[in-house]
Amino acid sequence: MYRPNFCAECGTKIFRLKWHLWTNRRFCDGCAPAFIRNQIFRVAVAGLTVFAFGVTIGRTTRRADPPVIIQRNSTPASDTGNRPDSHATPNNAATAAEAESVYTCGARTKKGTPCSRRVHGPVRCWQHKGMPAMLPQEKLRVDG
C-alpha cells in the first residue's frame, strides 16, 4: 500500500499512526477536505462503470425466452361437417346447449360463502378450478 511522506498540495510532512482504506493517500488532514468531492466523484464513476459492465454482461449472456405455444382443442372436420358450428349428432347438440347455459362457480371462498362468478357450464371458475361446489347443481344454474 502506497504511503506518502509529504502532502501533494502543501508539502507538509504526513505522519499517521494507522492508514485505512478511506484515508486520503496524497494529502494531509488539512488539505484533504478540499479534494473530497473529486475523490467521491471518481469512486462513484468507477462504481457506475462496474455496474454498467455487469448489466451488459448479464444481458448478453441471458438465454432467449422460449416461444409461446398456444394449444387449442380442435375437432376433426369429418366429425363436425364442413362448418365448425354445425352439429353432426344430437349428442353434440346436447353438450353444446349445456355448455352455453350460464352457471355460477359455487366453490367455497376464503370468506366461507359460495363463489358468485359466472361460468359457462357446470364447472368452476379459473380461481377455484378443481374444488367442489358448496351448493347442489340445480341452485348453481342462472336463469336469464
C-alpha positions in Angstrom: 0.0 0.0 0.0 1.4 3.4 -1.0 2.1 5.7 2.0 3.4 9.1 1.0 5.7 11.1 3.3 4.6 14.6 2.2 1.3 16.3 1.2 0.9 16.7 -2.6 -0.8 20.1 -2.1 1.1 22.0 0.6 4.2 19.8 1.1 3.9 19.3 4.8 5.1 16.1 6.4 2.3 13.4 6.7 2.5 11.4 9.9 -0.3 8.9 10.5 -0.2 6.0 13.0 -2.8 4.0 11.1 -3.6 4.0 7.4 -7.1 2.9 6.4 -8.8 2.3 3.1 -10.7 5.5 3.5 -7.7 7.6 4.4 -6.6 10.0 1.7 -3.2 8.9 0.4 -2.0 12.1 -1.2 -3.0 14.9 1.1 -2.6 15.9 4.7 -5.5 16.2 7.1 -5.7 20.0 6.4 -5.8 19.7 2.6 -8.0 16.6 2.2 -11.4 18.3 2.7 -10.8 20.5 -0.3 -10.4 17.4 -2.6 -13.0 15.1 -1.1 -15.7 15.9 -3.7 -13.3 15.0 -6.5 -12.4 11.8 -4.8 -16.1 10.8 -4.2 -16.9 11.6 -7.8 -14.1 9.3 -9.0 -15.3 6.4 -6.8 -18.9 6.9 -8.0 -17.9 6.9 -11.6 -15.9 3.8 -11.1 -18.8 2.1 -9.3 -21.3 3.0 -12.0 -18.9 1.8 -14.7 -18.6 -1.6 -13.0 -22.4 -1.8 -12.5 -23.0 -0.9 -16.2 -20.4 -3.5 -17.3 -22.1 -6.2 -15.1 -25.6 -5.3 -16.6 -24.2 -5.5 -20.1 -22.5 -8.9 -19.4 -25.7 -10.2 -17.8 -27.9 -9.1 -20.7 -25.7 -10.6 -23.3 -25.4 -14.0 -21.6 -29.1 -14.4 -20.8 -30.9 -17.1 -22.7 -33.7 -16.1 -25.0 -37.3 -16.7 -23.8 -38.9 -19.8 -25.1 -41.6 -19.2 -27.8 -45.2 -19.1 -26.6 -47.1 -22.1 -27.6 -50.9 -21.9 -27.6 -52.7 -25.2 -27.7 -56.3 -25.4 -28.7 -58.7 -28.2 -28.6 -59.6 -29.0 -32.2 -62.1 -31.4 -33.6 -61.5 -33.1 -36.9 -63.5 -31.6 -39.8 -65.1 -35.1 -40.5 -66.8 -35.2 -37.1 -68.5 -31.8 -37.3 -69.0 -31.4 -41.0 -67.7 -28.6 -43.1 -68.7 -25.8 -40.7 -67.5 -25.6 -37.2 -70.9 -24.5 -35.8 -72.8 -27.4 -37.3 -73.5 -30.4 -35.1 -73.4 -33.8 -36.7 -75.0 -35.8 -33.8 -77.8 -35.0 -31.3 -75.3 -35.8 -28.5 -73.1 -32.9 -29.6 -76.2 -30.6 -29.7 -77.0 -31.5 -26.1 -73.5 -30.8 -24.8 -73.4 -27.5 -26.8 -76.7 -26.4 -25.2 -75.3 -27.4 -21.7 -72.1 -25.5 -22.4 -73.9 -22.4 -23.4 -76.0 -22.3 -20.3 -74.8 -20.0 -17.5 -73.9 -21.2 -14.1 -72.2 -19.7 -11.0 -69.0 -21.2 -9.8 -70.3 -22.1 -6.3 -67.0 -23.1 -4.7 -66.2 -22.2 -1.1 -64.3 -18.9 -0.9 -61.9 -17.8 1.9 -64.8 -15.9 3.4 -66.8 -19.1 3.5 -69.5 -18.1 1.0 -70.1 -19.7 -2.4 -68.2 -18.0 -5.3 -70.6 -15.9 -7.4 -68.6 -15.8 -10.7 -70.5 -16.7 -13.8 -69.1 -19.7 -15.8 -70.2 -21.4 -19.0 -71.3 -24.9 -18.0 -71.3 -26.8 -14.7 -67.6 -26.1 -13.9 -65.6 -23.9 -11.5 -64.0 -20.5 -12.3 -60.3 -20.1 -13.0 -59.5 -19.5 -9.4 -61.4 -22.4 -7.9 -60.7 -25.0 -10.6 -60.8 -28.5 -9.2 -62.6 -27.5 -6.0 -66.1 -29.0 -5.2 -69.2 -26.8 -5.2 -71.0 -25.9 -1.9 -74.5 -25.9 -3.4 -76.3 -28.6 -5.5 -76.1 -28.3 -9.3 -79.7 -27.1 -9.6 -79.1 -24.0 -7.5 -75.9 -23.1 -9.4 -77.8 -22.6 -12.7 -78.6 -18.9 -13.5 -81.9 -18.3 -15.3 -81.8 -15.4 -17.6 
